[in-house]
């Protein structure tokens, strides 16, 4: 009876039955070997691409992608020098013509409290109770302490 050979694991299985192969292919070692094989293959492909690009650059067939035609280095995007966790500032909102700087335009005509025609209600996320302005922060309830439970023996 022929044995089954797994190329990824470099091993022979004891039997060549579908159930043995299925069990083997579902195993942790086999999956790790398959993952390692394809990871190495991807790294080799990336290295070949890097080597080919470097050789073409050294031969003068391609220009440096990080410089413009005059040879000046392209600066990084403006948000690259920002500290982590910060966000770029929003540009100022345009002021309609005829409204003095710093003043809000008058509300649109219509019943008070209602949006103008063609505009749906504004979607404002609710403020959690512990963050409402003017109120002291609420204390979150603490879970009960963990105790050991002794089982009868």
C-alpha angles and dihedrals in degrees: 000000000000120000124229117242119207111209093197095052096033091225142112121240117224095239136021098226124129092240093054092048092047092050091048094048091050092053124110096236092052092048090049090050092049091048091049092048094053093040090055090046091053091048090051091050092049092049091050090052091049092048093048092048092048091050091050091049093049090049090053094242094123132033125235104276091211096062131061124234094280092054096251115140116250109240118236119256112281094250093058093086095051119110116254115273095025125112130214114259118258117250114251116271113252115254114227114245115269095028115111116241111271096021126108119234116251117269116265118262118270141083113325114261093020124107118245117266114286094022121103125218115291114257107227117171114234116256113239111246093244091059102045112130117249095022127097113251114268118240114239113231113252119229115249114269117267113253130189116251115210115212120213113256 
